[in-house]
Amino acid sequence: MNHKDVQQIAKDTVSYIRTVIQPGMNLLEIRKLCEEKMLALGADSFWYWDVGAFVFAGDETTVSVSGRSYVTSDRLIAPDDIITIDLSPQYQNIWGDYARTVILENGAVIERVGQIQNPEWRRGLLMEERLHRELISFASPETTFEELYRHINAFITENGFVNLDFLGNLGHSIAKHKDDRVYIEQGNLLPLSAVEFFTFEPHIRIPGSEYGYKKENIYYFSDGKLAEL
């Protein structure tokens, strides 16, 4: 199993959980279903503090916390709700890392961002898509982690959002031990091409809003161009 295989476990798990989320479920149940699914698909463990699925809903979606202190709440999913799911499957020290924000309206999961009726939620998820497009447009193998940090944070601010990450960064390298990661942060002068894979996971909100948004992919360079794992 390689990195693409393990990342596919996370992608398939999000696809699965989107088909089973419904009003009245609690977040503990969603976490359990996600973790069981990843193990069934071939993961042997979870690399981030042994938590396979970080799940937040409603006003919890603005929370940014280390896995060391994360506690899954038992809040119930509402018919109109916003849920963030962040997955960390692992197979023999090969990581996956993948997050999506899921929207429910009138009790049903909305499949496409453009179909979201709540204008604030739609704006937030459209901004996440713009951020990932901006990454691909801006980043080259020579771009440093700090240059990417500065550019994307300026782009977030210019478009009327704030970065919610508790450390202010936007992603990290994929390593074999969580303490070996390097970050998209100020002061990291390494070029992006110094690592084989890195995550991009902007966690944003509109200033003063109670809702946050997150979309995370793993990226790598192929023939000098950025590609999604």
SERO-4910 file (N, C-alpha, C, O; in steps of 0.05 Angstrom, whole numbers):
BEGIN
 pado doro    nc1    nc2    nc3   cac1   cac2   cac3    cc1    cc2    cc3    oc1    oc2    oc3
  Met    A     17    -24      0      0      0      0     18     25      0     36     27     16
  Asn    A     12     44    -18     28     69    -19     12     93     -9    -11     90      0
  His    A     23    117    -12     10    140     -1    -17    145    -15    -36    153     -2
  Lys    A    -18    141    -41    -43    145    -55    -65    126    -45    -88    133    -43
  Asp    A    -57    101    -39    -76     81    -29    -87     90     -2   -111     88      3
  Val    A    -70     99     16    -79    107     43    -96    132     41   -115    135     56
  Gln    A    -88    151     24   -105    175     20   -132    167      9   -153    179     16
  Gln    A   -133    147     -8   -158    138    -19   -177    126      3   -201    129      1
  Ile    A   -165    114     23   -181    104     46   -196    128     58   -220    125     64
  Ala    A   -182    150     62   -195    174     74   -217    184     55   -239    191     64
  Lys    A   -211    186     29   -231    197     10   -256    179     10   -278    189     10
  Asp    A   -251    153      9   -274    134      8   -290    135     34   -314    131     33
  Thr    A   -277    140     56   -291    142     82   -309    167     82   -332    165     92
  Val    A   -299    189     72   -316    213     71   -340    208     52   -363    216     58
  Ser    A   -335    196     29   -357    189     11   -378    172     25   -402    176     22
  Tyr    A   -368    152     41   -386    134     55   -402    150     76   -427    147     78
  Ile    A   -389    166     92   -403    178    115   -423    198    105   -443    203    118
  Arg    A   -419    210     81   -439    228     70   -465    214     63   -486    226     63
  Thr    A   -464    188     59   -488    173     53   -503    164     78   -526    156     76
  Val    A   -491    166    101   -504    156    125   -510    178    146   -526    174    164
  Ile    A   -498    202    143   -504    223    162   -533    231    160   -544    234    138
  Gln    A   -546    234    183   -574    243    183   -579    257    209   -565    253    229
  Pro    A   -600    274    209   -607    289    234   -612    269    257   -624    248    253
  Gly    A   -603    277    280   -607    261    304   -583    244    311   -580    235    334
  Met    A   -565    239    292   -540    225    299   -523    243    316   -524    268    313
  Asn    A   -507    231    334   -488    248    348   -460    245    337   -454    226    322
  Leu    A   -443    264    344   -416    265    333   -399    241    341   -381    233    326
  Leu    A   -404    230    365   -389    206    373   -395    183    354   -377    167    348
  Glu    A   -420    181    346   -427    159    327   -414    163    300   -405    144    288
  Ile    A   -414    188    291   -401    194    265   -371    187    266   -360    175    248
  Arg    A   -358    195    288   -330    189    291   -325    159    291   -308    149    277
  Lys    A   -342    144    306   -339    115    307   -343    102    279   -327     84    272
  Leu    A   -363    111    265   -368    100    238   -344    106    219   -337     88    204
  Cys    A   -333    130    220   -310    137    204   -286    119    210   -273    109    192
  Glu    A   -280    117    236   -257    101    244   -260     72    237   -241     59    227
  Glu    A   -283     61    241   -288     33    234   -286     29    204   -275      9    195
  Lys    A   -295     48    188   -294     46    159   -265     47    149   -257     31    132
  Met    A   -249     64    160   -221     66    152   -206     40    158   -190     31    142
  Leu    A   -211     28    181   -199      3    188   -208    -19    169   -193    -36    161
  Ala    A   -234    -19    163   -245    -39    144   -233    -36    116   -230    -56    102
  Leu    A   -225    -12    109   -214     -7     83   -184    -12     81   -171    -10     60
  Gly    A   -171    -18    104   -143    -26    104   -125    -10    122   -101    -17    124
  Ala    A   -134     12    134   -117     26    153   -111      8    177   -128     -8    185
  Asp    A    -87     10    188    -81     -6    212    -80     11    238    -78      0    260
  Ser    A    -82     37    235    -81     55    258    -86     83    249    -93     88    225
  Phe    A    -84    102    267    -89    130    262    -65    146    272    -57    145    295
  Trp    A    -53    162    254    -26    174    261    -28    198    278     -8    205    292
  Tyr    A    -51    212    279    -52    237    294    -64    233    322    -88    234    325
  Trp    A    -46    228    341    -55    224    369    -75    201    371    -92    201    389
  Asp    A    -73    181    354    -90    158    354   -120    165    350   -137    149    357
  Val    A   -125    188    339   -153    196    333   -156    194    303   -142    208    288
  Gly    A   -174    177    294   -178    174    265   -195    195    252   -191    202    229
  Ala    A   -214    205    267   -234    224    256   -239    246    276   -249    242    298
  Phe    A   -232    270    268   -239    294    284   -265    305    272   -266    311    248
  Val    A   -286    306    288   -313    314    278   -323    337    295   -324    337    319
  Phe    A   -332    358    280   -343    382    293   -369    389    278   -372    382    254
  Ala    A   -388    402    292   -413    410    280   -421    437    290   -414    445    313
  Gly    A   -437    451    274   -448    477    283   -426    497    290   -406    500    276
  Asp    A   -430    510    313   -410    530    321   -383    518    330   -364    532    334
  Glu    A   -382    491    333   -357    478    338   -338    479    314   -314    474    317
  Thr    A   -349    484    290   -332    483    266   -311    505    266   -293    504    249
  Thr    A   -313    524    284   -292    545    286   -269    536    304   -248    550    306
  Val    A   -273    514    319   -253    505    338   -228    494    324   -231    478    306
  Ser    A   -205    503    333   -179    493    323   -164    484    347   -156    500    364
  Val    A   -158    457    349   -147    446    373   -128    424    366   -132    410    346
  Ser    A   -107    421    381    -88    398    377   -103    372    383   -120    371    401
  Gly    A    -95    351    369   -106    325    374   -101    315    402   -115    298    413
  Arg    A    -80    326    415    -73    318    442    -96    324    462    -99    310    481
  Ser    A   -111    346    456   -132    354    474   -160    353    462   -179    362    474
  Tyr    A   -162    340    439   -188    338    426   -206    319    440   -198    297    448
  Val    A   -231    328    444   -252    310    456   -276    313    437   -286    335    432
  Thr    A   -287    290    428   -310    290    411   -335    296    427   -340    282    447
  Ser    A   -351    316    419   -375    322    434   -397    303    427   -396    289    406
  Asp    A   -418    302    443   -441    284    438   -464    300    427   -487    291    429
  Arg    A   -459    323    415   -480    340    404   -494    325    381   -481    309    367
  Leu    A   -519    331    376   -534    318    355   -535    334    330   -535    359    331
  Ile    A   -534    321    307   -536    334    281   -565    344    277   -584    330    282
  Ala    A   -567    369    269   -593    382    264   -600    378    234   -583    372    218
  Pro    A   -626    383    227   -634    380    199   -620    400    181   -615    394    157
  Asp    A   -613    423    191   -596    442    177   -571    446    193   -571    458    215
  Asp    A   -549    435    183   -524    435    199   -500    435    182   -501    429    158
  Ile    A   -478    442    194   -451    442    181   -433    425    198   -431    428    222
  Ile    A   -419    406    185   -403    386    198   -375    385    185   -374    383    160
  Thr    A   -354    387    201   -327    383    190   -316    357    199   -318    350    223
  Ile    A   -305    342    180   -294    315    186   -265    315    176   -260    320    152
  Asp    A   -246    309    193   -218    309    187   -206    282    194   -206    274    217
  Leu    A   -196    268    174   -188    240    177   -158    236    176   -144    250    161
  Ser    A   -147    217    192   -119    212    194   -112    182    193   -101    172    212
  Pro    A   -119    168    171   -113    140    170    -83    135    167    -68    152    157
  Gln    A    -74    111    175    -46    104    172    -44     74    166    -60     57    175
  Tyr    A    -24     67    149    -18     39    145     13     37    145     26     47    127
  Gln    A     24     23    165     53     19    167     68     45    163     86     47    147
  Asn    A     60     66    178     73     92    178     70    108    152     83    128    147
  Ile    A     51     99    135     43    115    111     17    129    118     -2    116    126
  Trp    A     17    155    115     -6    171    124    -25    178    102    -17    182     79
  Gly    A    -50    181    110    -70    196     95    -78    220    111    -75    219    136
  Asp    A    -87    241     99    -96    265    113   -116    280     95   -108    290     74
  Tyr    A   -141    282    104   -162    290     86   -185    302    103   -193    289    123
  Ala    A   -195    325     95   -217    337    110   -237    350     91   -229    360     70
  Arg    A   -262    349     99   -283    361     84   -304    373    103   -308    362    125
  Thr    A   -317    394     95   -340    406    109   -365    396     94   -368    400     70
  Val    A   -383    384    109   -408    372     98   -431    390    107   -433    397    130
  Ile    A   -449    395     88   -473    412     94   -498    395     92   -502    380     73
  Leu    A   -515    397    113   -542    385    112   -562    408    111   -560    428    126
  Glu    A   -582    406     93   -604    424     92   -630    408     88   -631    390     72
  Asn    A   -650    415    105   -675    400    104   -670    370    108   -684    353     97
  Gly    A   -650    363    125   -645    336    132   -629    319    113   -624    296    117
  Ala    A   -620    332     91   -605    317     70   -578    329     65   -575    354     66
  Val    A   -558    313     59   -532    322     52   -533    335     25   -544    324      6
  Ile    A   -521    359     22   -520    373     -3   -496    364    -19   -473    365     -9
  Glu    A   -500    354    -43   -478    342    -58   -459    362    -71   -435    358    -72
  Arg    A   -470    385    -80   -453    404    -94   -455    432    -81   -476    440    -72
  Val    A   -432    445    -79   -431    471    -65   -451    490    -76   -464    504    -60
  Gly    A   -454    491   -102   -472    510   -114   -501    506   -107   -518    524   -111
  Gln    A   -508    483    -96   -536    476    -88   -542    484    -60   -565    482    -51
  Ile    A   -522    493    -45   -526    501    -17   -543    526    -16   -537    546    -28
  Gln    A   -565    525      0   -584    548      2   -574    569     21   -578    593     16
  Asn    A   -562    561     43   -551    580     63   -529    597     50   -508    585     43
  Pro    A   -533    623     46   -513    638     31   -485    640     44   -465    641     31
  Glu    A   -485    640     71   -459    641     85   -444    615     82   -420    616     77
  Trp    A   -458    593     85   -444    567     82   -434    563     53   -412    553     49
  Arg    A   -451    571     34   -443    569      6   -418    586      1   -399    578    -13
  Arg    A   -418    610     12   -395    628      8   -370    616     20   -348    618      8
  Gly    A   -372    604     43   -349    592     57   -337    569     41   -312    567     38
  Leu    A   -354    552     31   -344    528     16   -333    537    -12   -314    525    -22
  Leu    A   -346    557    -24   -335    567    -49   -307    579    -45   -290    577    -62
  Met    A   -303    592    -22   -277    604    -16   -256    582    -12   -233    585    -21
  Glu    A   -264    560      0   -245    538      3   -236    528    -25   -213    522    -29
  Glu    A   -255    525    -43   -248    517    -70   -229    537    -83   -210    529    -97
  Arg    A   -234    563    -79   -216    583    -90   -188    581    -79   -168    585    -93
  Leu    A   -186    576    -53   -160    574    -40   -144    551    -52   -120    554    -56
  His    A   -156    528    -57   -142    506    -69   -133    512    -97   -112    504   -106
  Arg    A   -150    526   -112   -143    535   -139   -119    555   -138   -101    554   -155
  Glu    A   -120    572   -118    -99    592   -115    -72    579   -109    -51    586   -119
  Leu    A    -73    558    -92    -49    543    -85    -37    532   -111    -13    535   -116
  Ile    A    -53    518   -127    -43    506   -151    -32    526   -171    -12    521   -185
  Ser    A    -45    549   -172    -36    571   -190    -10    583   -181      7    590   -197
  Phe    A     -7    586   -155     16    602   -143     41    585   -139     63    594   -144
  Ala    A     38    560   -130     61    545   -120     77    533   -142     67    522   -162
  Ser    A    103    535   -139    122    521   -156    142    505   -138    142    509   -114
  Pro    A    158    488   -150    177    473   -133    196    491   -117    205    483    -96
  Glu    A    201    515   -128    219    534   -114    206    551    -93    219    563    -76
  Thr    A    179    552    -93    165    567    -73    171    557    -45    170    533    -41
  Thr    A    177    575    -27    183    566      1    156    563     16    136    574      9
  Phe    A    158    548     38    134    545     55    126    572     66    102    578     67
  Glu    A    145    589     72    138    616     83    125    633     61    106    647     67
  Glu    A    135    632     36    123    647     15     94    639     11     76    655      6
  Leu    A     89    613     11     62    603      9     44    612     32     22    621     28
  Tyr    A     55    611     56     41    621     80     33    650     77     10    657     82
  Arg    A     52    667     69     46    695     66     25    700     44      7    716     48
  His    A     28    687     22     11    692     -1    -18    683      5    -37    698      1
  Ile    A    -21    659     16    -48    649     21    -62    664     44    -86    670     42
  Asn    A    -47    671     65    -59    686     86    -68    714     77    -89    724     86
  Ala    A    -53    727     59    -61    752     48    -86    748     31   -104    765     31
  Phe    A    -87    727     15   -110    721     -2   -135    716     16   -157    725      9
  Ile    A   -132    702     38   -154    698     56   -165    724     66   -189    729     66
  Thr    A   -147    742     75   -156    768     86   -168    785     65   -189    798     70
  Glu    A   -156    786     42   -167    803     20   -195    795     12   -210    811      2
  Asn    A   -202    770     16   -228    760      8   -248    759     31   -269    746     28
  Gly    A   -241    771     53   -260    775     74   -263    752     94   -284    748    105
  Phe    A   -241    736     97   -241    714    116   -218    716    135   -200    733    131
  Val    A   -218    700    156   -195    698    174   -186    669    176   -202    650    173
  Asn    A   -161    665    182   -149    639    186   -154    630    215   -146    644    233
  Leu    A   -166    607    218   -173    598    245   -153    579    258   -155    572    281
  Asp    A   -133    571    243   -114    550    253   -101    560    279    -93    583    281
  Phe    A   -100    542    299    -91    550    325    -61    557    326    -52    571    344
  Leu    A    -47    549    305    -19    556    303    -14    576    279      8    585    275
  Gly    A    -36    583    265    -34    602    243    -23    590    217    -20    605    198
  Asn    A    -18    564    217     -7    553    192    -29    542    174    -53    543    181
  Leu    A    -21    532    151    -40    524    130    -37    495    121    -51    486    103
  Gly    A    -18    481    133    -13    453    126     14    444    135     28    459    148
  His    A     22    420    127     47    409    136     57    387    118     42    377    101
  Ser    A     82    379    121     92    357    105     81    331    116     72    329    138
  Ile    A     81    311     98     73    284    106     99    269    114    118    267     98
  Ala    A    100    260    138    124    247    149    117    219    159     97    208    151
  Lys    A    135    208    175    130    181    187    125    184    216    115    165    229
  His    A    130    207    228    125    212    256    114    241    257    125    259    245
  Lys    A     93    245    273     80    271    273     99    293    282     95    316    274
  Asp    A    119    287    298    138    308    307    158    316    285    173    335    289
  Asp    A    159    301    263    178    307    242    166    325    220    179    331    201
  Arg    A    141    334    224    129    350    203    141    378    202    149    389    223
  Val    A    142    390    178    148    418    175    123    431    164    106    418    151
  Tyr    A    120    457    170     94    470    166     95    493    146    116    504    140
  Ile    A     71    498    135     67    522    119     64    545    138     42    551    146
  Glu    A     86    557    146     86    577    167    108    597    163    127    593    147
  Gln    A    106    619    177    126    640    176    153    629    187    153    616    207
  Gly    A    175    635    173    201    626    182    211    600    170    234    593    173
  Asn    A    193    586    156    201    561    143    211    567    114    194    571     96
  Leu    A    237    568    111    249    576     85    255    553     67    266    557     45
  Leu    A    247    529     74    250    506     56    232    509     32    210    519     34
  Pro    A    242    501      8    224    500    -15    203    477    -12    209    457      1
  Leu    A    180    481    -24    160    460    -22    170    433    -33    162    412    -24
  Ser    A    188    434    -53    198    410    -65    218    395    -47    227    373    -54
  Ala    A    224    406    -24    242    393     -5    228    369      9    241    352     21
  Val    A    201    368      6    186    345     18    172    331     -5    166    343    -26
  Glu    A    166    305      0    153    290    -21    123    297    -24    113    300    -46
  Phe    A    110    301     -1     82    308     -1     77    328     21     91    329     41
  Phe    A     57    346     17     48    364     38     18    368     37      6    365     16
  Thr    A      7    374     60    -22    380     61    -27    409     57    -10    426     63
  Phe    A    -50    416     47    -60    443     46    -88    442     58   -106    429     47
  Glu    A    -92    456     81   -116    453     96   -125    479    109   -128    480    134
  Pro    A   -130    500     93   -138    525    105   -165    522    121   -184    510    111
  His    A   -165    531    145   -188    530    163   -197    559    167   -182    575    180
  Ile    A   -219    567    156   -227    595    154   -255    600    164   -271    582    167
  Arg    A   -260    626    169   -288    635    174   -290    664    166   -270    678    162
  Ile    A   -315    674    163   -320    702    160   -317    714    188   -327    703    207
  Pro    A   -304    737    190   -300    750    217   -326    752    232   -346    763    221
  Gly    A   -326    743    257   -349    745    274   -370    723    270   -389    721    286
  Ser    A   -366    706    250   -385    684    245   -381    661    265   -359    658    275
  Glu    A   -402    646    269   -399    622    287   -393    597    271   -392    575    282
  Tyr    A   -389    599    244   -384    576    228   -357    577    214   -348    597    205
  Gly    A   -343    553    215   -317    551    202   -318    531    179   -336    514    178
  Tyr    A   -298    532    162   -297    515    138   -269    504    135   -249    517    141
  Lys    A   -268    479    125   -242    466    121   -243    447     98   -263    433     94
  Lys    A   -222    448     81   -219    429     59   -190    422     58   -173    440     56
  Glu    A   -183    396     60   -155    388     61   -150    366     41   -164    346     38
  Asn    A   -129    371     25   -118    351      6    -88    348     11    -76    366     24
  Ile    A    -77    327      2    -48    324      0    -39    330    -28    -51    321    -47
  Tyr    A    -17    345    -30     -6    353    -57     23    344    -60     37    339    -40
  Tyr    A     31    342    -85     59    336    -92     65    347   -119     46    354   -134
  Phe    A     91    349   -126     98    359   -152    103    336   -172    117    317   -165
  Ser    A     91    339   -195     95    319   -217    104    335   -242     88    351   -252
  Asp    A    128    330   -251    139    345   -274    137    376   -269    131    391   -288
  Gly    A    143    384   -244    143    412   -238    117    425   -233    116    449   -226
  Lys    A     95    410   -235     68    421   -230     56    408   -206     60    384   -201
  Leu    A     40    423   -191     28    413   -167      4    395   -175    -12    402   -192
  Ala    A      2    372   -161    -19    353   -166    -30    343   -140    -16    343   -120
  Glu    A    -56    336   -140    -69    326   -116    -64    295   -114    -66    281   -134
  Leu    A    -56    287    -90    -52    258    -86    -79    243    -87    -80    219    -83
***
